[in-house]
Amino acid sequence: MRRTATLLALIALLLTLTFALQNNTSLRELRAEVARLEQKIESERSRIAVLRVDYANITRIERLEKLTKNLLPHLRKAKTQQVRVIEAQNVEEEIRAAEKPKVEKPQALNYEAIRQNQ
């Protein structure tokens, strides 16, 4: 009887140790995963910060005013035949019925003139 009780206690101890080791291993794997995800989050936050700085630079009012001043005189207005108003409910019919529009090749910007104006 004593041997049986000792054997059962030993088996219970081994099962408890096995369960504890498995939980410990799972816990380590989860901690590694959390660390990896935190590193990824920090990397993405860094990228977001860079994109915010880029966006702020691109949308600076002074920069946009300069671009407008230099580029607008060189652009041509759209001809009325290039613009066509259609009703939303007839869009599919208009697309099917539309011929290929005859659009003139757009005029290239004169970059030398733009550089001279800067």
C-alpha positions as CSV (number, residue, x, y, z in Angstrom):
1,M,0.0,0.0,0.0
2,R,2.8,2.3,0.9
3,R,4.6,1.6,-2.4
4,T,1.4,2.3,-4.4
5,A,0.9,5.6,-2.6
6,T,4.6,6.6,-3.2
7,L,4.3,5.5,-6.8
8,L,1.1,7.6,-7.3
9,A,2.7,10.6,-5.6
10,L,5.7,10.2,-7.9
11,I,3.5,10.0,-10.9
12,A,1.5,13.1,-9.8
13,L,4.8,14.9,-9.2
14,L,6.1,14.0,-12.7
15,L,2.8,15.1,-14.3
16,T,2.9,18.4,-12.4
17,L,6.5,19.0,-13.4
18,T,5.7,18.2,-17.0
19,F,2.7,20.5,-17.0
20,A,4.8,23.3,-15.4
21,L,7.5,22.9,-18.0
22,Q,5.1,23.0,-20.8
23,N,3.5,26.1,-19.4
24,N,6.9,27.7,-18.9
25,T,7.9,26.9,-22.5
26,S,4.6,28.3,-23.8
27,L,5.1,31.4,-21.6
28,R,8.6,31.9,-23.0
29,E,7.2,31.6,-26.6
30,L,4.4,34.1,-25.8
31,R,6.9,36.5,-24.3
32,A,9.1,36.3,-27.4
33,E,6.1,36.9,-29.6
34,V,5.1,39.9,-27.5
35,A,8.7,41.3,-27.7
36,R,8.7,40.8,-31.5
37,L,5.3,42.5,-31.9
38,E,6.4,45.4,-29.6
39,Q,9.5,45.9,-31.8
40,K,7.3,45.8,-34.9
41,I,5.0,48.4,-33.4
42,E,7.9,50.7,-32.6
43,S,9.2,50.3,-36.1
44,E,5.8,51.3,-37.5
45,R,5.6,54.2,-35.2
46,S,9.0,55.4,-36.5
47,R,7.8,55.1,-40.1
48,I,4.6,57.0,-39.2
49,A,6.7,59.8,-37.7
50,V,8.8,60.0,-40.9
51,L,5.7,60.1,-43.1
52,R,4.2,62.9,-40.9
53,V,7.3,64.9,-41.4
54,D,7.3,64.3,-45.2
55,Y,3.6,65.2,-45.4
56,A,4.2,68.4,-43.4
57,N,7.0,69.3,-45.8
58,I,5.1,68.5,-48.9
59,T,2.0,70.5,-47.8
60,R,3.9,73.6,-46.7
61,I,1.9,76.6,-47.9
62,E,5.1,78.4,-49.1
63,R,6.1,75.4,-51.2
64,L,2.6,75.0,-52.7
65,E,2.4,78.7,-53.5
66,K,5.8,78.5,-55.3
67,L,4.7,75.4,-57.3
68,T,1.4,77.1,-58.2
69,K,3.2,80.3,-59.3
70,N,5.7,78.4,-61.4
71,L,3.6,75.6,-62.9
72,L,0.1,77.1,-63.5
73,P,1.1,79.5,-66.3
74,H,2.4,76.5,-68.3
75,L,-0.7,74.4,-68.0
76,R,-3.4,74.6,-70.7
77,K,-7.1,74.7,-69.8
78,A,-9.2,71.7,-70.6
79,K,-11.4,72.1,-73.7
80,T,-15.1,71.8,-73.2
81,Q,-15.2,68.7,-75.5
82,Q,-12.9,66.9,-73.0
83,V,-15.4,67.4,-70.2
84,R,-18.7,65.6,-70.2
85,V,-21.4,65.6,-67.5
86,I,-23.4,62.5,-67.0
87,E,-26.0,61.6,-64.5
88,A,-25.1,59.0,-61.9
89,Q,-27.9,56.6,-62.7
90,N,-26.9,56.5,-66.4
91,V,-23.2,55.8,-65.8
92,E,-23.2,52.2,-67.0
93,E,-25.1,53.0,-70.1
94,E,-22.9,56.0,-70.8
95,I,-19.8,53.9,-70.4
96,R,-21.1,51.2,-72.8
97,A,-22.3,53.7,-75.4
98,A,-19.3,56.0,-75.2
99,E,-16.9,56.1,-78.1
100,K,-13.2,56.4,-77.5
101,P,-12.7,60.1,-76.9
102,K,-10.4,61.9,-79.3
103,V,-8.1,63.6,-76.9
104,E,-5.2,65.6,-78.1
105,K,-1.8,64.7,-76.8
106,P,-1.1,66.9,-73.7
107,Q,1.5,69.6,-74.2
108,A,4.7,68.9,-72.2
109,L,5.8,71.3,-69.6
110,N,8.6,73.6,-70.5
111,Y,11.0,72.8,-67.6
112,E,13.6,75.3,-68.7
113,A,11.1,78.2,-68.5
114,I,10.1,76.9,-65.1
115,R,13.7,76.9,-63.9
116,Q,14.3,80.4,-65.1
117,N,11.3,81.7,-63.2
118,Q,12.5,80.2,-59.9
